[in-house]
Amino acid sequence: MRPRRTITTPEARRHMGTAGRPVRESLLDAAADLLVERGYRAVRMRDVAAAAGVSRQTVYNEFGDKWGLVQAVVIRHNEHYLDGIDAVLSDHDDLYSAVVAAVTYTLETAADDRLMKAVLTGEGGDEMLPLLTTRAEPLLFAASDRIAAHALRHWPHLDRAALTEITAAAVRLTTSHLMLPSGPPEHTAHFIARIVTRYLGAPAKSPGTGAGSPGTV
């Protein structure tokens, strides 16, 4: 008996990229690799399309233009960071330690992140930097919203409005230190943790001496 052939329709192919993966994911993977290798200016839509095994028009249909593509790459990358932050927050019962761990994780992970370095250093031009500065609102809102939601699930007694406000401030402050470090990540982490817990009136573990001592930034 002859095996049945699997027929892939044109409609199905439009939703498949390299190795049968969804087109959008294949395009984002290809764009991320090219941004790291070449920088923003040297990345062309047709190169992204070729790497993903689709037509150039498909890239435009998905993202509109190159800026839309790059923004989608960074937003997806941010989601991966937030997955890690979720895990870090879940490992701590007290808010102070959780904030210290989450900020430290963010700063230390970003330091070795090739895509983040490409955004921050402006390799091939500074076109991507606005994704973390003047045009960072979608990124910052997504991060603030997800972290606040996690915190409310973990510490339901906290005031929702106050938590939402201070989470947004903490995310912006962490991003600022990401772009312009003022000291070791642990210094910054304890500084932000003190701000968060004091604003919320939550108990704070004594930061002790050294990197986390009171008054350090």
C-alpha positions as CSV (number, residue, x, y, z in Angstrom):
1,M,0.0,0.0,0.0
2,R,1.4,3.3,-1.0
3,P,1.8,5.9,1.8
4,R,-0.6,8.8,1.6
5,R,1.0,12.1,0.4
6,T,0.7,15.1,2.7
7,I,-0.3,18.0,0.5
8,T,0.6,21.5,1.8
9,T,-1.8,24.1,0.4
10,P,-0.7,27.6,-0.5
11,E,-2.6,28.9,2.5
12,A,-0.8,26.6,4.8
13,R,2.6,27.6,3.3
14,R,1.9,31.3,4.0
15,H,1.7,30.4,7.7
16,M,4.9,28.3,7.7
17,G,8.5,29.6,7.6
18,T,11.8,27.7,7.9
19,A,11.5,24.1,9.2
20,G,7.7,24.4,9.2
21,R,7.7,27.0,11.9
22,P,5.1,29.9,11.9
23,V,6.2,32.6,9.5
24,R,6.2,35.3,12.2
25,E,8.5,33.4,14.5
26,S,10.9,32.5,11.6
27,L,11.0,36.2,10.5
28,L,11.7,37.4,14.1
29,D,14.5,34.8,14.5
30,A,16.1,35.8,11.2
31,A,15.8,39.5,11.9
32,A,17.3,39.2,15.4
33,D,20.3,37.3,14.0
34,L,20.9,39.8,11.3
35,L,20.5,42.8,13.6
36,V,23.2,41.4,15.8
37,E,25.5,40.5,12.9
38,R,25.1,43.7,10.8
39,G,23.3,46.4,12.8
40,Y,20.1,48.2,11.9
41,R,21.3,50.1,8.8
42,A,22.7,47.0,7.0
43,V,19.6,44.8,7.6
44,R,17.4,44.6,4.5
45,M,13.9,43.2,4.3
46,R,14.8,40.9,1.5
47,D,17.6,39.4,3.5
48,V,15.2,38.7,6.4
49,A,12.8,37.1,4.0
50,A,15.5,34.9,2.4
51,A,16.7,33.7,5.8
52,A,13.1,32.8,6.8
53,G,12.3,31.1,3.4
54,V,9.5,33.5,2.5
55,S,8.9,36.3,0.0
56,R,9.9,39.9,0.8
57,Q,6.2,40.9,0.5
58,T,5.4,38.5,3.3
59,V,7.7,40.5,5.6
60,Y,6.0,43.7,4.7
61,N,2.6,42.1,5.2
62,E,3.6,40.9,8.7
63,F,5.3,44.1,10.0
64,G,4.6,47.0,7.7
65,D,8.2,48.2,7.5
66,K,11.7,47.7,8.9
67,W,11.0,49.7,12.0
68,G,7.9,47.6,12.7
69,L,9.9,44.4,12.3
70,V,12.7,45.6,14.6
71,Q,10.2,46.8,17.2
72,A,8.5,43.3,17.1
73,V,11.9,41.7,17.6
74,V,12.7,43.8,20.7
75,I,9.2,43.3,22.2
76,R,9.4,39.5,21.8
77,H,12.9,39.6,23.3
78,N,11.5,41.6,26.2
79,E,8.9,38.8,26.7
80,H,11.7,36.4,27.2
81,Y,13.2,38.6,29.9
82,L,9.8,38.8,31.6
83,D,9.6,35.0,31.6
84,G,12.8,35.0,33.6
85,I,11.6,37.7,35.9
86,D,8.4,35.8,36.6
87,A,10.5,32.8,37.7
88,V,12.8,35.0,39.8
89,L,9.9,36.7,41.6
90,S,8.3,33.4,42.3
91,D,11.4,32.2,44.2
92,H,11.0,34.9,46.9
93,D,8.3,35.3,49.6
94,D,9.2,38.8,50.7
95,L,8.9,41.8,48.3
96,Y,12.3,43.4,49.0
97,S,14.3,40.2,48.1
98,A,12.1,39.7,45.1
99,V,12.8,43.2,43.7
100,V,16.5,42.8,44.4
101,A,16.6,39.5,42.6
102,A,14.5,40.7,39.6
103,V,16.5,43.9,39.0
104,T,19.8,42.0,39.4
105,Y,18.7,39.4,37.0
106,T,17.7,42.0,34.4
107,L,20.9,44.0,34.6
108,E,23.2,41.0,34.6
109,T,21.4,39.1,31.8
110,A,21.3,42.2,29.6
111,A,25.1,42.7,30.1
112,D,25.7,39.5,28.1
113,D,22.9,39.9,25.7
114,R,24.1,40.5,22.1
115,L,20.8,41.9,20.8
116,M,20.5,44.3,23.7
117,K,24.1,45.4,23.1
118,A,23.2,46.1,19.5
119,V,20.3,48.3,20.6
120,L,22.2,50.1,23.3
121,T,25.5,50.7,21.5
122,G,23.9,51.7,18.2
123,E,26.1,49.5,16.1
124,G,25.6,50.7,12.5
125,G,23.8,53.8,13.7
126,D,21.6,54.8,16.7
127,E,18.3,54.0,15.0
128,M,17.3,51.3,17.5
129,L,18.0,53.2,20.7
130,P,14.6,54.9,20.7
131,L,13.1,51.5,21.4
132,L,14.4,52.0,24.9
133,T,14.0,55.7,25.2
134,T,11.7,58.1,23.3
135,R,9.6,55.3,21.7
136,A,9.8,52.8,24.5
137,E,6.2,53.1,25.7
138,P,4.9,49.8,24.4
139,L,7.9,48.0,25.8
140,L,7.7,49.7,29.2
141,F,4.0,49.3,29.5
142,A,4.1,45.6,28.7
143,A,6.8,45.0,31.3
144,S,5.1,47.1,34.0
145,D,1.8,45.5,33.4
146,R,3.1,42.0,33.6
147,I,5.3,42.5,36.6
148,A,2.5,44.3,38.5
149,A,0.0,41.5,37.7
150,H,2.5,38.9,39.0
151,A,3.2,40.9,42.2
152,L,-0.6,41.2,42.9
153,R,-1.0,37.4,42.5
154,H,1.9,36.8,44.9
155,W,1.2,39.6,47.3
156,P,-2.6,40.2,47.0
157,H,-2.6,42.5,50.1
158,L,-0.7,45.2,48.3
159,D,-2.6,48.3,47.1
160,R,-3.2,47.8,43.4
161,A,-3.0,51.5,42.4
162,A,0.2,52.1,44.3
163,L,1.8,48.9,43.1
164,T,1.0,49.9,39.5
165,E,2.6,53.3,39.9
166,I,5.7,52.1,41.6
167,T,6.2,49.2,39.2
168,A,6.2,51.6,36.3
169,A,8.7,53.8,38.0
170,A,10.9,50.8,38.9
171,V,10.9,49.5,35.3
172,R,11.9,52.9,34.0
173,L,14.6,53.3,36.6
174,T,16.0,49.8,35.8
175,T,16.0,50.7,32.1
176,S,17.8,53.9,32.8
177,H,20.5,52.0,34.7
178,L,20.6,49.5,31.9
179,M,21.6,52.2,29.5
180,L,23.8,54.2,31.9
181,P,25.1,51.9,34.7
182,S,26.1,53.8,37.8
183,G,27.6,50.8,39.6
184,P,27.4,47.1,40.2
185,P,24.0,45.6,39.4
186,E,23.5,44.6,43.1
187,H,23.9,48.3,44.2
188,T,21.2,49.3,41.8
189,A,19.0,46.4,42.8
190,H,19.0,47.3,46.5
191,F,18.4,50.9,45.7
192,I,15.3,50.2,43.6
193,A,14.1,47.6,46.2
194,R,14.2,50.3,48.9
195,I,12.3,52.7,46.8
196,V,9.6,50.1,46.0
197,T,9.1,48.8,49.5
198,R,9.1,52.2,51.1
199,Y,6.5,53.5,48.7
200,L,4.3,50.5,49.3
201,G,4.9,50.5,53.1
202,A,6.0,46.9,52.8
203,P,8.5,45.2,55.1
204,A,12.1,45.4,53.9
205,K,14.8,43.0,54.8
206,S,17.9,44.7,56.2
207,P,20.2,45.0,53.2
208,G,23.2,44.7,55.5
209,T,26.6,46.0,54.4
210,G,28.6,46.2,51.2
211,A,26.8,46.3,47.9
212,G,23.3,46.6,49.3
213,S,24.0,48.9,52.2
214,P,21.6,51.9,52.8
215,G,22.5,55.0,50.8
216,T,24.3,53.2,48.0
217,V,23.0,53.5,44.5
